[in-house]
Amino acid sequence: MQWISEISLKGKRVLLRADFNVPLSKSGEVADDFRISSTLPTMQYILSAGASLVIMSHLGDPEGKRIERLRMDKVAVKLKEYLSVQVTKAKDCIGEETLQLERELKAGEVMLLENLRFHKEEEENDETFAKELAKLGDIFVNDAFGVLHREHASVVGVPRFLPSVGGFLLQKEIKGLQKLLETPEHPMVAIIGGRKIESKLPVIDRIAELADEVLLGNMLAREITSKNISFKKRNKIVFPLDGIPPDKEYDIGGETKKLFAKKVRKARTVFWSGPLGRYEDPEYAQGSKIVAEAILEDTSYAVAGGGNLLDFLGRYNLRDKFDHISTGGSSMLAFLAGDQLPGLKALGYYGN
C-alpha cells in the first residue's frame, strides 16, 4: 500500500474520497465540522503539490433519493472557509455536466461532488457507477476512515480503475489504533458504551485480550443480561453497579461513576467507544463527563471514537485532550476486532 506522500501529484487530477458525513442543525447548517477539519492536511497537501482536487462524500442516508436537506452545499461553504479557495459545487457526482466542470479545473482548484448516496448504485457497489466516478481523476486518494468497512463504489470500486493511495487522516487513524493493539502501556482499560451489543461483541472479546479491564455502559449491560451473552474473558468485564429501568435511558449510577473514575485514573492506556448515557440531556451527561475528566488526569495514552462519543466530546470541548480521536465508529471497532476492512483491502493494505 502507498501513502499520498510517496507519489508525485504535480499536474494530476486527484479524486479524494472524504468522510464529510457531518451532523446538521435543524436549519440545515453544519453543526460540527470535525470530520472536515480532520481531512484538511490531505486537502492542503494536494493543492500545494500543484494538483486539482475533486472531493466526493456522502451525507446522511438518502437511500438513492435526492433529498434537499442532504445536499452538499453547506459542506462546500465550510470547505471554502478552511481552504481559502473557490470551491465549485457540482450538481451531481457523475454525468457529462460534472465531467465538463472537472475539465475546467486548474491546478490548485477544488470541486465538491454532490452527495454520493443520491445514487443507489453507490451502496450497491455498481461497477459502471465506479467507472464514472473514476473518470474524474488520475489518482484516487482515500481519506475516509469512517467508511472503510463499507463495500461501496466510492470506497472499493474506484480503486479498481485508478492508482490509489491513502491520505494523511487514514495514516493517522491506523497509527493511532495500532498503538492500542501493539504497544499499550498497562494497566489498560477499555470503556464500551452506547448500544447495539451485536456490533460490539467482537471488539469486546478482542480488546479484552489486550486490556486489563473492560468497563460496560448501562444500556449494553442490559442487552447482555437480557440476551444471556457470554464473553471469552468474562473475568475482565466490569458491569455497572447500578441498574437501569428497562424503559429508560438514563446515566450510569452514582456508584458506577465512582468505580469507573477510580479505574481509569489508575490506567496508563484508555480506549473509549460510546457515551455512557443520554448525553444530549445535560442531566444525563454527568457520567460521561466524570469518566472523561478522570481519563485526562493522568493517562499516558487515551483514544476515543465513534459518532455519538465524538459529539459528546465536542459539546464539552474535550476532543483535543485525547491523544487520538477516531473519526470512525464501526470501522474503528472492526479494525480493532481484527477484521479486514474492505476499503483498506482495496488500497492493498493487507497485501496481495
Secondary structure, 3 states (H helix, E strand, C coil): CCEHHHCCCCCCEEEEECCCCCCECCCCCECCCHHHHHCHHHHHHHHHCCCEEEEECCCCCCCCCCCHHHCCHHHHHHHHHHHCCCEEECCCCCCHHHHHHHHCCCCCCEEECCCHHHCHHHHCCCHHHHHHHHCCCCEEEECCHHHCCCCCHHHHHHHHCCCEEECHHHHHHHHHHHHHHHCCCCCEEEEECCCCHHHHHHHHHHHHHHCCEEEECHHHHHHHHHCCCCCCCHHHEECCCCCCCCCCCCCCCHHHHHHHHHHHHHCCEEEEECCCCCCCCHHHCHHHHHHHHHHHHHCCEEEEECHHHHHHHHHCCCHHHCCEEECCCHHHHHHHCCCCCHHHHHCCCCCC
